[in-house]
Amino acid sequence: MSGGVQGVGFRWGARAAAQRLGVTGWARNRLDGTVEAEVEGTPEQVDRMLDWLRTGPPGATVEHVAVSDAEPRGDDAFRIHETA
């Protein structure tokens, strides 16, 4: 995600949304000012999480979300990773 997405609790909000929606994966800040996330779940769960990521938490200004498919890793929770 790009835009005003760092310093607004985006990763913690993503973790709370993921727990509520039943998806797993991770989120991390990137040095270029973006946030990167990987989400696993049913197609419907992932779509609902993408809807949340397109808005983010209060105070965030999401300008762009790039989406690509990846092989599931079998995560058992949604984690916040260190900056990449």
N, C-alpha and C positions, 0 to 999 in steps of 0.2 A: 504494500500500500504506500502511496506517496501523498504528499501534502503535509498538513500540520498533524503528524501522527506520532511524534516523539515528544515526551514531556507532558503528556496528557493522560497517562494511565492506560494507554491503548493495549499493551500486552496483558495487564491485569484484567481489564474489561473483556478482552478476548477469552481469557481463561474462564472467567465467570460465565460468559455467554456459552462457551463450549461445554461447560459442566451442565448448564441448564438445558442445552440442546442435545446432549448425549454424544458429542463428538470427541475425538482424541486428536493428538498431534502436538504442535508447539508453535510459539511465536518468539521472535527476537528482533531487536533493533539492529539496523545495519549502519555502518559508518557513514553512508551517503545520506542519512536522514530518513530513510524509508523503514518500514516494518515488513518483515517477511514472516509468513506463516505456512504451516502445512497442516491440513485438516483431513481426518479420516472418519468415515461414517457411511451411513446409507446415502444414496443420492439425494433424498429429501432432506436429511440432516445437514449434509454438506451445503445444499442450496440455501437452507435457512442460515447457516453460519456465514456464507458468502454475503447474504443480505445484511447481516450484522456488520461484517467487515467493511462493507461499502459505506457505512455510516459511522461506525466506531462509537466510542464513548462520548459523553458530553465534553465539549471543548476541542474535539478533533475536527479537522477539516480534511476529509479524504477526497483527493483529487483523481486518483487512478488506482484501480485494482487489476493487476495482471493475473490471469488464471491459467494454469496448465495442469495436465494430468500427471500423476506419478504413481508408481507402484506402492500399495499400502505396506507399511512397515510393521503393523501389528501393535501400535502404541496402546498402552492401557490407561493413559491419562492425557490431559492437556498440560504441557509444561511451558514455563518461561525460560528461554535460553539466554545465555550471555550475548552481548553484542558481537556480531560477526564482522 
